[in-house]
Amino acid sequence: MSHKIAVIGMSMKYPNIENADGFARFLERGDSLPQGNSDDRGALLNIPDYSRLTGNVPFITGLEYFDNRFFGIVSKEAVEMQPEMKLSLMLAVSAVYDAGYSLANLRGSDCGMVIASSSCDYKRLIPPGSSSAYLDSRETMIGGKLSYYFDLTGPVYSVDSTCSSSLLSVVQAAQVLLSGQADMMLAGGTQLVMPLDEKRAHEVLLGAETAKLPYRPFDKDATGFVAGEGAGFVFLKRFEDAVKDNDRILGVISGSGISGSRAERVSLYAPDHLSQSRAIERAWAQAGVTADDITEIEAHGAATELGDANEVKGLGLNLSSRTVPEKVHLGSVKSNVGHTSQAAGISSLIKVLVEFRENVIYPIANFSEPKPDIDFSGAHLAPVDKLIRVDPEARRVVGIDSYGLNALNVHVVVENYNRSAQSPDKLSEKNNILKISGRTETAFAANAAAIREFIGNTQENINDVIYTLNSGRDDFRFRRAVTFSSTAELTEMLENIVPIDMEKPADRRKLGEHNGDPKKAAALYNSGSYIDFNGYYSGCSYNRVSAPTYCFDKVYNWVLEKKTPEAVEAVPADIKTDDDIAARLRSIWKDVLETEEDISDDESFFELGGNSMLGTLMIESVNEQFGTSVEIGDIYTYPTIAEMADHIAGLGGKSTEKQEDTAEETRSALRKIWKDVLETEENILDDESFFELGGNSMLGTLMIESLNEQFGTSVEIGDIYTYPTIAEMADHISGSGSKDREKAAESSVHDTVLSGFCRVLEMDGGIGETDSFFDLGGNLLLADELCELLNEALGTDIDHNTIYEFSTVSELAKKLERK
């Protein structure tokens, strides 16, 4: 077996860049990211004039959005997850899909990952006391989170060598594959810049905020590095396996070398050209290449006086034996995206892979004249100052430099790969079927639109495209398979395609017999059957190619409240008519769902894109506007505007003032009971404790008896310890109600449990009486969430062990009724 590793998938995110196509256009123009969106990041953090902390840093936008439902993560957990973790989850999915594999292909497999990540200040925004927030704010947990949600059994761990971390993650992932401890590996890194104060800004940026734009590595006008944000992942396999499996090979990692720096240098943080040269020498030796084979160098490119000079000096030592007349092309992606630190190395690799795809060499952005004190010619190097077109058949051997502030030097050799075998262009009968799927209706529609646009413009072989989309994408709730006879017919069908809503996952037992017939396969898929498309394509020889991945929903999952341009005008709480209530509800729903479309009275909140998080926001607005006490569970019981309006009207149109009057009556009655029992004429304040006033367990028993007799409640002696003041007991009594209300509450325990299941599992319904919480997707964290919700709603004190013992709605409701 050789030591070569194939890169078969990639994903990335930089400011205003979402994918390889966008990155290619950006690099071809020779663009560099400008300053200009610090106000957006400042608004997200509630810090005005944020540029005073971060200087010229260009920021990634949209960090507040995370499609938690795609991963089955409850909103509370998603809000508390650090943004690097959420970004990594989505990019890892995109890298796997980009390789032409589904997540189902990975589940339970010997796939692993190595990750590098920054650690931003997001955790400081989260209120203390949350164990999940503590765990999810640790960068070392990112790999574990991905492994858990992807169900992987391969090695998963994090690395940190500062600026060389993400290229080190690629080297380490390659070693895992070559040692046979995994069959596939993800590797990558993320870097976000989010200091909350000047001290942290100085620690994070190391003075980079003072560097002047534009970023100019190797240029005579270089002023130092400018910090940037970015993230990237690659999906790796052993080269022989990738060829055998007809994978799309973006590039081949043929060698790598790492080295530490010597103590003889100026300081710990200064570059050392001799040690850098040693890492390069090791990588070239492993790749079996010489100085004459190297066509390009993707440089570290720090744009500092010492950094650039030492890098060229080190490369010159390795290229000194070069005999061919052509200079080695020198480039650096930092000139485009800034110094992305923990994501710097992976950014360099991804740039090279995009260059291979486009058959070009991109210029150093902003380059005008080389540094006069650096001997580029003597080092056999030529900084690239304009776009260079490359013969697609030419061999390209690129060395990638990445040097860490902690003195770890990493060099990787990457070569291009040209696949010779091609499947026929004519659409085969086997490929007269295409499936499309999405976790939600909006995701389905976005995926369909992306596929339609891609098929209309791609240069890829259409058989390979259809094969990749059918066999390399997962099946979700909203889906449809269509059959067609031409690509023109397919693009027309995709324009107005409507999904089928499969409330339950596809049944793998209902395979059915399609015998390779596209129409039968489509009918089975649309009826809810599971179609094994790998088996469907058995005997065919198609290649995995580039195709649209997945369009994630933009769900607001950020710890700070979302700012809206204008506050919603408060509506008087004593609205009288149902029409007025419905009109106000419609306005609230539009605000929460962020839609301008008209909403009819009989449309379900969840069918319109609502979820438990948006439901919470909606209920908060309803209670604020109407002075009611509607609960989150009510949205499942009254999911339409008409039903919710009737429910609000049925609450008697209670105004806040009326509720306050009732509460005061309760407190006055309690005060009289306490005076009688304590035999005092002194006035008792609402916040004075029964025991501090001279009460004891015997007097407490008398007080509880009088209280239950007068209010028709069933308050227990233990409650006086939990609610020792008049104010607290009054609130408790109001929540308990009369005996009749208590009986009604007991009978509604079942509905509360069912609502809790729906909320925690983020399901809109379809939960049977005997469906196990864990069979429906529950886990330990979700069980704790359910316990917290039910304990608050029902005044119980259960823990997750209760959920394990009584895991169905019916069993748990009966258990809680007894409590």
Order of alpha helices (4+ residues) and beta strands (2+ residues): beta-alpha-alpha-alpha-alpha-alpha-alpha-alpha-beta-alpha-alpha-beta-alpha-beta-alpha-beta-alpha-beta-alpha-beta-alpha-beta-alpha-alpha-beta-beta-beta-beta-beta-beta-alpha-alpha-beta-alpha-beta-alpha-alpha-alpha-alpha-alpha-alpha-alpha-alpha-alpha-alpha-alpha-alpha-alpha-alpha-alpha
